């Protein structure tokens, strides 16, 4: 018997059916953007279920035409004069660690847009089911932010230099490409997704082989389209392995005139539109991520995001959100406007560690797995 334990207008719905638990992101008009309330509820449910022996399978899905378009940009814009977004950032990055390391079998059913922080609830899961409607992207650099929510860890582990490419360009991948890159596990037609969910809920088991067998009944093998960017990996590796953003763009420009590279000009156009500072931060973060553990990546990303939101170097993130989501003129005025004018010492400042008590408190082992919560940090104590 299915039990719905949340109000139908709550931003996250939870359902309990036998051994299965279902999380539904429920802000369809906002493309299931991640707000402070969303993160708070997600953490509550996931901790409760991980500790509940009767819960064996957790399914994530989104209401409407998106799984989740990522962080709620307007929330950040409205909080630009103070630290009001600190809590949601802290909670989200702390939660990312638990999603990556969750003790129960997890399945994401992704039917639509999945970006940024939304994709952080998909890529780490044991099973990530995508459809012909699924579109993935990490476009943070285009709004003056950086690739966050554990993606300096995820992207740095993709084939070759695909991670640098996706982070710097904000390029979109379809479902077939997500599977090929390792960002999803199975392709299921959208018309079969509801039936697959029913079968999973009736399985009454979290056994991975049993869950996989059910998903594979509904899934089909997919082949990359001929013009897929994943068929251009040799060019991407050649260009995006360069040491600096300037060198990456120069290398990419030199490939532009080669026959068959008609896909490059629109990508270059996007690169040139992005925040120069954000691109430099993003590239360094992913390069560091190649040598960092998940907790180290998340701790670093928390510093970066807070320093960016606090305008330690500039206010590019607020200018980017204004241009994209507020005034919608798509004409951001970056400061500085060119890569050559970005100072290395400014990038260094954004990466500077906080004092130990101000860092993200990621649990170090299973005995304190759910410790480090925002409520117990110096931030919560000083705001009381």
N, C-alpha and C positions, 0 to 999 in steps of 0.2 A: 504494500500500500504506500503510495507516494505521499510524502508530507511536505507541504510548503510552509516554511517557517518565517517568511518575511512578507511585509506588505507589498502588494503588487506594484506600488509606485516607488518602492525603495530602489536606490541606485545599483545595488547588488542583490540578486535574489538567490536564495539557497533552497535546495530541494533534497530530501533524503528518501531514497527508495531502496529498501533492503540494505545491501552492502555498498550501494553507490551513493555518492554525494555529487550534486550538480551546482556549479556556480554560474550564474548568468549575469553578465554585465548589462545593466539595464538603463542606459542613458541613450536610447537610439537617436534622438534628435541631435545630440552632441557627438554622434558617432562613437558612443561609449568612451568618451574622453575620461581620463583618470583624474579624479578629484580627491581631496583629502578624505571625504566620506567613503569613496570607493576603496581606497587603500586601507583605511581603518577596518572596514568590514571584511575585506579579503583576508587580512591578517588574523582577525578573530576566528573566522570560519576555518582557515587552514590549520591553525594551531589546535583548535578543538577537535578536528577530524583526525589529525595525525596522532593525537593522544587517545582516540576512541578505537578500541579493538574491533568494534562492529563496522567501522568504516574501512573499506578496502580499496575503493576506486573513486577517484575524483575527476569529474568532467568539467572542463571550462568551455563556455560558449558566450556569444554576444547576441543581444536582441537587435533586430533590424538589419540594415545592410552593411554593418561593419562589425568585426570582432572588437577592435578598439583602435582608434586613430592615435592613441598615445596620450601624453599629458595634456591637460586642459590649459591651452595657451592663454586664454583670457584670465584665468585664475592667476597665472604668473604676472600678467600685465597689471592687474588690479592690485597686486601685492608689491609693486616695484618700489614703494617708498619705505618699506620696512622689511622685517624678516618673517612676514606672515606665511610665506611658502616654505619656510625651513622645515616645519613639521611634516608636511606631505612629502618633501624630498627625502628627509631622513627615513620616514616610514617606508617609502617605496623602495629605496635602495636596500634597507634592512630586509624587506620582504623578498626582494630579488634573490638574496642568498638562500632563503628558505624554499623558494620555488625551484631553484637549481638543485637543491639537495633534499627534496621532499621524500619522505619515507614510504608513502603509499603510491600505488600506480596511478599515473596521471594521463589524461587524454584531453587534447584541445580539439574542438570542432570549429574550424575557421572558415566561415563562409562570407567573404567580403574583405574589406580593408583591414590590414593589420600593420601598424606602424609604431616605431619607437618603443615606449613603455608597454604598449599593447603586445608587441612582438616578444617582449621579455616574459610574457606569460605563455608563450607558444614554443619558441626555439629550444628552451631547456627541457621540455617535457618528454617523457618516455615515448608518447605517441602524439604526433601533431598531424591531424587530418585536414587537408586543404581541398578546395573545390575549384571549378573553372571560374568562380567569381572572386577568388582570393588574389589580393595584391599586397605585396610586402614592400616596405621602404623604411630607411632610417634617414630622414631629411633634416636632422637637427641643425647641421651647419648652415643650411639655407636660411634659418631664422636667427642665427647668431648664437646658437647654443653649441653643444658637442654631442657626440654619439654616446649615450649614457644608458642607465638601467641595465648594466652588466654587458653592454654591447662592445666595450673595449676588450672584454674577455671573449665574447662570442665571435665578433668579426675578426679578431686577430688569429682565430683558429680555423677560419674558412680556407678553402683551397687557394694556394698561391697568395696573391695580393688582392683577391676579390673583396676582402673586408675593407681595405683602404679605399677601393673604388666605390663601394656602396656607401661608405660613410661620407666621403668627400663630395660625391656627386648627388647623393640622395636618389640614385637610380632605383626604379621599381623592378621587382621580380614577380613573375606570375607563379602559379602553383607548381608547374613543372620545374621551373628554375629553382624554387625553394627546395624541392625534393632533391634535385641534382646537387645543390650546394650543401645539403645536410641541415637545412633550416626547417624542414618538415619531413614526415616519414611516409605518409600515404595520400594518394589521390582518390577521392570519392566524389561522384557526381552530386551536385547540390540537391537533386531531386531524391536522392537516396539517404540524405543525411539524417532526416527525421527517423527513418526506420532503423538506421544504424544506432542512433541514440537509444531508441527503445530496446534494441537487442542488448546493448551494453548495460542498461539499467536492469534488465531482467537476468543478466548473467549471474548476479549474486556472488561475484568473485572478483578479486583483484589480481588473480594469477596472471602474470604477464603473457605467458604463452596462450592462455585462454582468451585474453583481451585481444592479442594480436590475431588470433584465428578468426574472431568475429569481424574485426576491422578488415581483414584480408578477404573475407567473403564479399564485401561491398567495394573493395578497392580495385583499381585497374592500373596496370603498368603504364607509364607515360614516357614519351620520348621528347627531348628538347626540340623546339622549332628550329628550322635551319638558321634563322637570323637571330637566335638567342644570343644574348651577351655572353653567356657561358661558353659559347663556341668561339669567343674572342679572347679567351684567357691568356693566350700567348702574348697578345698585344697589351692586355691589362697588366700582366706581370712585368713586361718590359718597361712600361711607363710608370706604374704605381709602386714599383720597388725603389724609385728614386728617393733621395734622402730628404728633399724639401718639397713643399707644395709648389714652389716656383719651378723646380726641376721636373716635377711630375707634369705640370701644365706644358712646359717646353717640350718634353718628350712626347706628350700626347699630341701637341700641335704638329710635330714633325711626322706623325703617322697619318695626319688628316688627309694628305694628298695622295696616299697610296690607294691604288685601285681596290675597291671592296670595303673601304673604310668610311662609307657614307654615314655610318652610325655615329661617328665621332663629333661632327660639328654641333649637333644639338646638346650633346653631353658637355662639350666645352663651354657652350653658352650658359648652361646651368652652373658650371664651376665658376665662371666669371661673375655670376650674379650673387654668389654666396659671400658671407662675411669673411674677409681675409683673416681676421683674428680667430674666428671660430674654426676656420679650416686648419690653421696652424695648431690650435689646441687639439683639434680632433685627430690630426695625423700623429702628433706626439703621443696622445693618449693610447691610440691603437698600437703604435710601435712599442710603447712601454708594456702594453697589455700582452704582447707576445712572450714576455719574460715574467709576467706576474700571475699569481694565483687569483682565483675568483675573489676571495676577501680583499686582496690587495687592489684589484681593479675597482671594486665597489667603494672602497675607502677613498681611493684617488678620485673617482667620479663624483663622490659626495663633495669633496673639496672644490673640484672644478665648478660644479653646478652652483654651489653657494657663492663662490667668488665671482662667477659670472652674474648671478642674480643680484649680488651686492654691488655690481658695477665697479669692481676693483680696478679694472683696466679701462673699460668703456661701457656704454649702454647699448651695445649692438643687439643684445637679445630683445630689448624692449622696442628698438627701432624695427627689428625683423618681425616681431609679433604685430606691431602697429601696421606695417605694410601688408602683411599677409592676412591678418584676422580682424583688425579694427577698422582702419580706413580702406583696406583692400585695394590700395593703389599699385601694389606689387613694385614699388619703387623705393626700396630702402636706401638710406644714406648712411653708409658704414663709416666708422671712425676708428682707424684711418681707412681711406677708401681703397688703398692698394696693398698688395702683399709686401712690396718692398718697404713700405712705411711702418710695418708692424715691427716693434722692437723686441728683440730676443729677451731682454730683461723683463718686459711686460708679461710674456708667456711664462717665464720662470716664476713670476709672482703668483700667477694663477695656480701653479702646481705646488706651491709651498705648503708643507704639512701644517696642520693645525696643532695646537697643544693637545696632548693625549686625551684629555677629558672632552675635547670638542670634536674629536674624530668620530666617524661612524663606528659604533660598537658592534662589529660583526662577531657572532659567537665563534669561539676557537675550537670547540669540540662538542660532541653529542651530550655531554653531561650538563652543559649550560646552553643547550641548543636554542631555547626560546628567550634567552636573556638579551640584554642590550637594547631593550625596548625604549622608544622615545620617552615614555613616562618616567623612566629612571635616569635620564641623562641630565647633564647640566643645563641643557636648553629648556627642558620642561620645568626644572626647579627655579630657574631665574625668571621664567615668564609667569610664575604663580603669584 
